[in-house]
């Protein structure tokens, strides 16, 4: 596994065989936890410490990394509130990262907005870095969690038709999913307002649908995305939230024409009534909370590989 003692920054780093290894370990961890309520009996460890440095808000990613480390019997130190850190005094994020690395954690998980200096810095720190989300570029651990959820509930990733709906232009999750899921053999399409059509090179040639109804009829997996107002700068949305809901919200009408065995995903946070209706979120085909659960075990497996931990068979 190429990840041992190495950074994980992009979905493009993993071969299909490495994804299989990672998911095999994810499955082992999940099954063992369901039996015994713990994982640390599987790990031979010298007490590693993982630093979590989050310069952007996070609930699922930050807590699932903390939970994953806790379940493995590892320690974490966390910097997740810039207002009480030296960032609020004018220290650059790059210098913050250098200082945390100087404390010699065994690995570091980072999240931050677009910052070219910080991106250059994490490539040269003295410990492995795991990308917990960088601006609008990538969020590879969320893509792994999504792929595992698809595999768990659909039995395969190859051959699945994944429709991504909403603010694709600003979504690091969409970018990482496109890279990973295509590599694993899924077909990807999107449905988005004109303002949110992706412009990045990697999206060229990707199938798109002009109406949600067309996309839903095609898909076996629907992935909703949050409208990321904080990344729209002064450009504005271009249409009202009411208009967005009318054209792009997945609700009961869409579920009537959706594959009866299909699944619905969302990386969170879900803004109820905007991306998914309350009805959809309570529907059995909606696997949003399963994604969250999967994220703990996927990230536990990833951390165990990055740290080079020896995992015993159950």
Buried (B, 14 or more C-beta within 10 A) or exposed (E): BEBEEBBBBBBEBBEEEBBEBBBEBBBBBBEBBEEEEEBEEBBEBEEBBBBBBBBBEBEBBBBBBBBBBBBBBBEBEBBBEBEEBEBEEEEBBBBBBBEBBEEEBBBBBBBBBEBEEBBEBBEEBEBBBBBBBBBBBBBBBBBBBBBBBBBBBBEEBEEBBBBBBBBBBBBBBBBBBBBBBBBBEBBBBBBBBEBBEBEEEEBEEBEBBEEBEBBBBBBBBBBBBBBBEEBBEEEEBEBEBEEBBEEBBBBEBBBEEBBEEBBBBBBBEBBEEBBBBEEBBEBEBBBBEBBBBBBBBBBBBBBBBBBBBEBEEE
